[in-house]
């Protein structure tokens, strides 16, 4: 039964991710998120079967039916990864549905801002303001440890990124971190709580440094939010075990 539920959640997760892609693409451009999906090249409305998550890409043969412009395979890739993340989260937390609900909210936020950062290099304030009260209330009511750790996590997440931004500005004479990244870590701190904030940033920095070395020759700007997303996932799933192992060495 759990396998069936996980598969259904994967389907719903891919549908949600398809909508989150739309939000992440349109909000920075100040477009409505309620209109029909259109071809980026000619503006033609995409047929209904082309909107089916993952499969829609293949049903339209990877191109616009009107102008035959190629559609990037990144869209079904986003939907596949999003669906898998929602399904995997359910599988790992199926005995604690309250925590799964909080994780799902965090996944929704991170998918939207990741797409927005990849496509427009922006983390929209409207998205952060929409998720902030929801995440704060739920995390205070259902913390991993206690509500103090929740508040400290938010303060620490924001504070670390703010100090790094100031240091980067002085050290490199240019903006090292965007304001959106700084404010995003306020919400991440609330979600992870104080004990895992440093670890998430450590993972994000390591992956950003390694992968950024390969991408910097092809891209003038390497978005950091996707690496933050990876860091948050790793810290949440494996952080407590890693910290316990590390402390056991002494």
C-alpha positions as CSV (number, residue, x, y, z in Angstrom):
1,X,0.0,0.0,0.0
2,X,2.9,2.4,0.8
3,X,4.3,1.8,-2.7
4,X,1.0,2.8,-4.3
5,X,0.7,5.9,-2.1
6,X,4.3,6.9,-2.9
7,X,3.5,6.5,-6.6
8,X,0.4,8.7,-6.3
9,X,2.4,11.3,-4.4
10,X,5.0,11.2,-7.2
11,X,2.3,12.0,-9.7
12,X,0.9,14.8,-7.6
13,X,4.4,16.0,-6.9
14,X,5.2,16.3,-10.6
15,X,2.0,18.2,-11.2
16,X,2.8,20.6,-8.4
17,X,6.3,21.0,-9.7
18,X,5.0,21.8,-13.1
19,X,3.0,24.7,-11.5
20,X,6.0,25.8,-9.4
21,X,8.0,26.0,-12.6
22,X,5.4,28.4,-14.0
23,X,5.5,30.5,-10.8
24,X,9.3,30.6,-10.8
25,X,9.4,31.5,-14.4
26,X,6.7,34.2,-14.4
27,X,6.9,36.0,-11.1
28,X,10.3,37.6,-11.7
29,X,8.8,38.9,-15.0
30,X,5.7,40.2,-13.2
31,X,3.4,38.0,-15.3
32,X,0.3,36.4,-14.0
33,X,0.6,32.7,-12.9
34,X,-3.1,32.0,-13.8
35,X,-2.9,32.3,-17.5
36,X,-2.4,29.4,-19.9
37,X,1.1,28.1,-20.7
38,X,2.5,29.5,-23.9
39,X,5.3,28.9,-26.3
40,X,8.2,31.2,-25.3
41,X,9.1,31.8,-29.0
42,X,5.7,32.4,-30.7
43,X,3.3,32.8,-27.8
44,X,1.0,30.0,-29.0
45,X,-1.1,28.3,-26.3
46,X,0.3,24.9,-25.5
47,X,-2.3,22.1,-26.1
48,X,-3.7,20.4,-23.0
49,X,-1.8,17.1,-23.6
50,X,1.5,19.1,-23.7
51,X,0.9,20.1,-20.1
52,X,0.9,16.6,-18.8
53,X,3.9,16.5,-16.4
54,X,6.9,14.7,-17.9
55,X,4.9,12.8,-20.6
56,X,3.7,16.1,-22.2
57,X,7.2,16.8,-23.5
58,X,7.2,13.6,-25.5
59,X,3.5,14.0,-26.6
60,X,4.4,17.2,-28.3
61,X,7.7,15.6,-29.6
62,X,9.8,18.2,-27.7
63,X,8.7,21.1,-29.9
64,X,6.0,23.8,-30.3
65,X,3.2,22.5,-32.5
66,X,2.8,26.0,-34.1
67,X,6.4,27.3,-34.8
68,X,8.3,24.0,-34.2
69,X,10.7,25.6,-31.8
70,X,12.5,23.1,-29.7
71,X,11.3,22.8,-26.1
72,X,14.0,22.4,-23.5
73,X,14.2,19.0,-21.9
74,X,14.9,20.8,-18.6
75,X,11.2,21.2,-18.0
76,X,10.3,17.4,-17.8
77,X,13.6,17.0,-15.9
78,X,12.4,19.5,-13.3
79,X,9.1,17.7,-13.0
80,X,10.7,14.3,-12.6
81,X,13.1,15.5,-9.9
82,X,10.3,17.3,-8.1
83,X,8.0,14.3,-8.2
84,X,10.7,12.1,-6.9
85,X,11.5,14.5,-4.0
86,X,7.9,14.6,-2.9
87,X,7.6,10.8,-3.1
88,X,10.9,10.1,-1.4
89,X,10.0,12.5,1.4
90,X,6.8,10.6,2.0
91,X,8.6,7.3,2.0
92,X,11.0,8.5,4.7
93,X,8.4,10.2,6.8
94,X,5.3,8.2,6.3
95,X,5.1,7.6,10.0
96,X,5.0,11.3,10.8
97,X,2.6,13.1,8.4
98,X,2.9,16.4,10.2
99,X,6.6,16.6,9.5
100,X,6.0,15.4,5.9
101,X,3.6,18.3,5.5
102,X,6.3,20.8,6.7
103,X,8.9,19.2,4.4
104,X,6.5,19.4,1.5
105,X,6.1,23.1,2.1
106,X,9.8,23.6,2.2
107,X,10.2,21.6,-1.0
108,X,7.6,23.8,-2.7
109,X,9.5,26.9,-1.7
110,X,12.9,25.6,-2.8
111,X,11.6,24.4,-6.2
112,X,10.1,27.8,-6.9
113,X,13.2,29.8,-5.9
114,X,15.6,27.3,-7.6
115,X,13.8,27.7,-10.9
116,X,13.6,31.5,-10.5
117,X,17.3,31.6,-9.7
118,X,18.3,29.4,-12.6
119,X,16.1,31.2,-15.1
120,X,16.3,34.9,-13.9
121,X,18.9,35.0,-11.2
122,X,16.3,36.3,-8.8
123,X,14.7,35.0,-5.5
124,X,11.3,36.8,-5.5
125,X,10.5,38.5,-2.2
126,X,6.8,37.7,-2.8
127,X,7.5,34.0,-2.6
128,X,9.5,34.3,0.6
129,X,6.9,36.5,2.2
130,X,4.2,34.0,1.3
131,X,6.0,31.0,2.8
132,X,7.5,32.8,5.8
133,X,4.4,32.9,8.1
134,X,3.3,29.4,7.1
135,X,6.7,27.9,7.8
136,X,7.2,29.9,11.0
137,X,3.9,28.9,12.6
138,X,4.2,25.2,11.7
139,X,7.8,24.9,12.8
140,X,7.1,26.6,16.1
141,X,4.1,24.3,16.7
142,X,5.9,21.2,15.5
143,X,9.7,21.8,16.0
144,X,12.4,19.2,15.5
145,X,13.7,20.0,19.0
146,X,12.1,23.1,20.5
147,X,10.8,26.5,19.5
148,X,13.9,28.3,20.7
149,X,16.0,26.3,18.2
150,X,13.6,27.3,15.5
151,X,13.9,31.1,16.2
152,X,17.7,30.8,16.7
153,X,17.9,28.9,13.4
154,X,16.2,31.6,11.5
155,X,18.3,34.4,13.1
156,X,21.5,32.4,12.5
157,X,20.7,31.5,8.9
158,X,20.0,35.2,8.1
159,X,23.0,36.4,10.1
160,X,25.5,34.1,8.5
161,X,24.5,34.9,5.0
162,X,24.4,38.7,5.8
163,X,27.9,38.6,7.2
164,X,29.2,36.6,4.2
165,X,27.6,39.1,1.9
166,X,29.4,42.0,3.6
167,X,32.7,40.1,3.6
168,X,32.3,39.2,-0.1
169,X,31.5,42.8,-1.0
170,X,34.6,44.1,0.7
171,X,36.9,41.2,-0.4
172,X,35.9,41.0,-4.0
173,X,34.6,44.6,-4.5
174,X,31.4,43.2,-5.9
175,X,28.2,41.6,-4.8
176,X,29.0,38.0,-3.7
177,X,25.6,37.0,-2.4
178,X,22.2,38.3,-3.6
179,X,19.7,39.7,-1.1
180,X,17.3,36.9,-2.0
181,X,19.9,34.3,-0.9
182,X,20.3,36.0,2.4
183,X,16.5,36.3,3.1
184,X,16.0,32.7,1.9
185,X,18.3,31.4,4.6
186,X,16.0,33.0,7.2
187,X,13.4,30.5,6.2
188,X,15.9,27.7,5.8
189,X,17.1,28.4,9.4
190,X,13.5,28.1,10.7
191,X,13.1,24.8,8.9
192,X,16.4,23.2,9.8
193,X,16.7,24.8,13.3
194,X,20.0,26.1,14.7
195,X,21.9,22.8,14.8
196,X,21.8,22.1,11.1
197,X,22.2,25.6,9.5
198,X,26.0,25.5,9.4
199,X,26.0,22.0,7.9
200,X,23.5,22.9,5.1
201,X,25.7,25.9,4.2
202,X,28.8,23.7,4.3
203,X,27.3,21.2,1.9
204,X,26.0,24.0,-0.4
205,X,29.4,25.7,-0.5
206,X,31.2,22.4,-1.2
207,X,28.9,21.5,-4.1
208,X,28.9,25.1,-5.4
209,X,32.7,25.2,-5.4
210,X,33.2,21.9,-7.1
211,X,30.4,22.2,-9.7
212,X,31.0,25.9,-10.2
213,X,34.5,25.2,-11.4
214,X,33.1,23.3,-14.4
215,X,30.3,25.8,-15.1
216,X,32.2,29.0,-14.8
217,X,33.8,28.6,-18.2
218,X,30.3,28.3,-19.8
219,X,28.4,30.7,-17.5
220,X,29.3,34.2,-16.3
221,X,27.1,33.8,-13.3
222,X,26.6,30.5,-11.4
223,X,23.3,30.4,-9.5
224,X,23.8,29.5,-5.8
225,X,20.2,28.6,-4.9
226,X,20.4,25.1,-6.5
227,X,23.4,24.3,-4.4
228,X,21.6,25.6,-1.3
229,X,18.7,23.3,-2.2
230,X,21.1,20.3,-2.2
231,X,22.7,21.5,1.0
232,X,19.3,21.7,2.8
233,X,18.3,18.2,1.7
234,X,21.6,16.6,2.8
235,X,21.6,18.5,6.1
236,X,18.0,17.5,6.9
237,X,18.4,13.8,5.9
238,X,21.9,13.1,7.1
239,X,22.9,16.0,9.4
240,X,21.8,14.5,12.7
241,X,23.6,11.2,12.0
242,X,26.8,13.1,10.9
243,X,26.8,15.3,13.9
244,X,26.3,12.3,16.2
245,X,29.2,10.5,14.5
246,X,31.4,13.5,14.7
247,X,30.7,14.0,18.4
248,X,31.3,10.3,19.0
249,X,34.9,10.8,17.9
250,X,35.7,12.8,21.1
